[in-house]
Amino acid sequence: MSSPRGNRRPAVLEHVPFGIVLALVAVAAVRILQYHWRQGAVIIGGALLVAAVFRALLPDIRAGLLAIRGRPVDVLTYTGLGALLLFLAFTITNGPFGS
């Protein structure tokens, strides 16, 4: 008896790209909690850029939870937010949080 899904991969594999991005954010959270907020912000910015690459390259069904809106909107949003966060992390100096 064949499964109703046919020969598709397990559904959990659709969420691997999101899991990678989430793991990067978890690493960033650890760095922020260790009072290295600038490094954490850079890692989160990088995670958003990784999400943009995944969203641009993977089909909608394989993008999993990274697919929120249409592909162009997602890619532009992830890229814009990632670039903005990287810009802020690299340019803010002498703030209340130190370096």
C-alpha positions in Angstrom: 0.0 0.0 0.0 1.5 3.4 -1.0 1.5 6.4 1.2 -0.8 9.3 0.3 2.3 11.5 -0.1 3.8 9.3 -2.8 7.6 9.3 -3.1 8.1 12.6 -1.4 10.9 13.2 1.2 9.9 13.4 4.8 8.2 16.7 5.7 10.9 17.4 8.3 13.5 18.0 5.5 11.5 20.9 4.3 12.4 22.8 7.5 16.2 22.1 7.4 17.0 25.6 5.9 14.9 27.2 8.6 16.7 25.1 11.2 20.1 26.3 10.0 19.0 29.9 10.2 17.6 29.3 13.7 20.8 27.7 14.8 22.7 30.7 13.7 20.4 33.0 15.7 20.8 30.7 18.7 24.6 31.1 18.5 24.1 34.9 18.2 21.9 34.8 21.3 24.7 33.1 23.2 27.2 35.8 22.1 24.8 38.5 23.1 24.2 37.0 26.5 28.0 36.9 27.0 28.0 40.7 26.5 29.3 40.6 23.0 26.3 42.2 21.4 28.1 43.5 18.3 29.2 40.0 17.4 25.7 38.7 18.1 24.2 41.4 15.8 26.7 40.5 13.0 25.7 36.8 13.3 22.0 37.6 13.2 22.6 39.8 10.1 24.5 36.9 8.5 21.7 34.6 9.4 19.3 36.9 7.6 21.5 36.9 4.5 21.7 33.1 4.6 17.9 33.0 4.8 17.8 35.3 1.7 20.1 32.9 -0.2 18.0 29.8 0.8 14.8 31.6 -0.2 16.3 32.7 -3.5 17.6 29.3 -4.5 15.1 26.8 -3.0 11.7 26.1 -4.5 8.7 27.2 -2.4 8.0 23.7 -1.2 11.6 23.2 0.0 12.0 26.6 1.6 9.7 25.5 4.5 9.1 28.2 7.1 11.4 30.7 5.3 8.6 31.1 2.7 6.4 33.8 4.2 5.3 35.9 1.2 6.2 35.7 -2.4 9.8 34.9 -3.2 10.9 38.4 -4.4 9.4 40.0 -1.2 11.0 37.4 1.1 14.4 37.8 -0.6 14.3 41.6 -0.5 13.1 41.7 3.1 15.7 39.2 4.4 18.5 40.9 2.4 17.5 44.4 3.5 17.1 43.6 7.2 20.4 41.6 7.1 22.3 44.4 5.4 20.8 47.0 7.8 21.7 45.0 10.9 25.3 44.4 9.6 25.6 48.1 8.8 24.4 49.1 12.3 26.6 46.5 14.0 29.7 47.7 12.2 29.1 51.4 12.5 27.8 52.0 16.0 30.7 53.0 18.3 30.9 54.3 21.9 27.3 53.3 22.6 25.9 52.5 26.0 26.7 48.8 25.6 30.4 49.2 24.9 32.1 47.0 22.4 
